[in-house]
């Protein structure tokens, strides 16, 4: 949508340009009321894009509410509370981790869990030479991403690895 605006020569006010990329209700309101196009079809196209964004937000909100209800159910509540006891993990990250790991007891130790997630180094070794590389590409990429975000949250708490 931003490229649509730039294509038509409309500059977005600095107050709406944020690093995180999330669009506020104020920004959507500005799009609806504050943008002027020389031709009506351009405004109709923008309104259609806005409607799509609003529908996506509504769907996302509905899905998040359903996930939250599942997290609060008797079946999952105990595990979600355990995951949330880790500083920086909220209910959504906890639910995501729980659905990927399932039963933590299936891993013999933390090395096996790390291997499943993919938090182990690449190893290209022969009998004479040992080459340990960066983190392996194997594992669950989304869990690695949550792990990265979690490390940033821990850094905010003053906990470093």
N, C-alpha and C positions, 0 to 999 in steps of 0.2 A: 504494500500500500504506500509505503514511503517513496518507493521508486516511482509509483504512479504520480504522486504529488510533485516530485522533483522533475519528472518528465514534462509536466504541465507548468513548470516554472513557479510552483508554490513552495516557499521556504517554510520550514517548520520552526516555530519560535523556540528559542534556546531553552525555555523552561520545560519543554516537552522532550528535549533530547537528553536522555539519561543513559548511563553506561549499561545498566542491567537489561535494557531493551523491553521492559514491561510497559504496557500502555495503560495509563490511568484513565479513570472515568472522565477526568477533565480533558484529557487529550481527545478522547472519543467525542466528547461534547464539542470541542473546538473543531474537530473534523466535520461534524454535522452542521454547525452554525457559523463557524468562522472562515470557512473556505469559500472563495468565490471563483467560479469558472466563467469564461466568456461564452461557452456554449452549454445548453441544458443537458445534452447527452453525457458530457463529462461528469457533471454533478450526479446524474443517475448512476453512472458507473461507480463513482465513489460511494454512493449510498448502498449500492449492491455489495461492494467490498466490506463496508462497515457492518452490514447485516450479517455477512458471513463470519466476521470476527466476533460479533455479539453471539451468534449461534454457537460458535466454537467455545467461547467462554461459558455459555450456559451449559453445554454438554460437559465440559471439564468440571464445572461446579457440581453437576449432578453425579458424575462418576466419583469425584472426591467424597461427596456425601455418602455414597454407597460404600466406598472403601472404609470410611470412618465408622459407619454403622457395623460393618464386619469386624473392625478392630475392637469395637466395644462389646461384641458378642462374647458369650461365655467361652466359646471355643478358642478364641484368639487373645482375649484380654490379658491373660497371664503372661504370654510370650511378648506381646507388644509392650507391656509395662517393663519387662526385663530389658528389652532392646532400648527402650526410652531412658533407662537408667544410665546409659552411656551418654556422656556429655555431648551435646550437639546433634543427637538423633531425635527427630520428631516422629510423629505418628506415621506419616506417609513413608519416610525412609525406613522406618522399622517394619512396616507392612511389606514393603518391597523386599527387604532383606529376608524377612521371614518366609515369604513365598518362594524365594529362590533357594534358600538353605533348607527349608522344611524342618526336618528333625536334626538338630545339631549333634545328636548322639551317633549319627551315622559316620561321623568323622572321628578317626582314632585319636587324633591330636591336632594341635594348631597348625602343624606343617601340612597335614592333609586338607584342612580347611583353606589354608593359604593357597595350596595347589589348585583346589577346586575354583577358587575365585580368580586365580591367575596372578597372585602376588608373589611370584617366584622369578628369579632371574633366568634368562636364557643361558644355556650351558652347552658350549660346543667344545668338548674336550676329547683329546685322544689319550693314548697311553703316556705320551711324553709332555703334552702341552695342555694346560687348563685355561680355557677362555670362558669367562663368565661375563655375559652381556647385560643389557638392560632388561627390564621386566618382560616376561614372555607375552606373546600375543594371544595365547590360549587362555581359556577361562571365560567367565561371564563379564563381558565388557561393561555392562551397566553397573554391576557390583563394584568394579574397579573405579568407575566414575563416582559412585556414592562414597567410596573409600577416600578418594581425592578430596571431595567436598567436606567430608568428615574431618580430614586432617586440617583443612582451613578453619573449620569451626573450633577444633581443639586448640589451634594456634591463637584464636581469639580469646580462649580461656587461659592462655599462657602455658599450655601443655605442648611441648615439642618432642618430636621423635629424633 
